């Protein structure tokens, strides 16, 4: 049985613009979870209420009635709207409330919805065109779920929300800097892990193989381009620097193969065992370090 809001909470002092709106608000149910730290209040109204007033009412109930209790109050509202409203024209007036609710839930969802192109190809169908990004692909279903709850469960519409991705027209400088910073942080984290070391060795081998395929050594090519090619300094054992690079390259390849064999990701070639590869790699490393 539904009761007037002020009958259920007679000691609550309502402040601000919410006082007039509560005259048409009724409480249908009140429940508390098993941990007794969340109070849910289900209300119904014959006119829509801005979400900021709902949040304001939640805070006033917590501060006035449960100030000494670690209890959080959540109001679940439902609107009985007149037939003059359709999903399209209701979005025009209720859009600020949706943005506020999405922002309170996640800034990413708020950004997705605020930058989306929204159309209504049919009366009960909303078409969202989202800017294609990693965040958009990950949070797309969550955004659709929240919008369907707002329009269907809260407002009583029979609405279908469908999405589509579009390529960004131009990236802002802040967006580019943000992506570069994230990539740099990921690279820094990987560099301090075993997996990152393996990736670095594979990348180094790939670059050396590309340089050899082009018929030039990395350092020699850079020196020839500037016209200041220098003779490579011989090592203490009499071998040239090119031989040192080949030795280092061979060591990194053997070490990578051993690491992969130890993790069960690599089958030794020509019948070599992991112990033989390790022994060869250690010998090459000792020889390379002099």
Secondary structure, DSSP 8 states (H G I E B T S, - for coil): --EEHHHHTTT----TTHHHHGGGEEEEEEEE-TTS-EEEEEEEESS---HHHHHHHHHHHHHHHSTTS--EEEEEEEE---TT--HHHHHHHHHHHHHHHHHHH-HHHHHHHHT-EEEEEETTEEEEEEE-SHHHHHHHHHHHHHHHIIIIIIT----EEEEEEE--S---HHHHHHHHHHHHHHHHHHHTSHHHHHHHHHHHHHHHHHHHHTT--HHHHHHHHTT--------TTS--HHHHHHHHHHHHHHHHHHHHHHTT----GGG--HHHHHHHHHHHHHHHH-
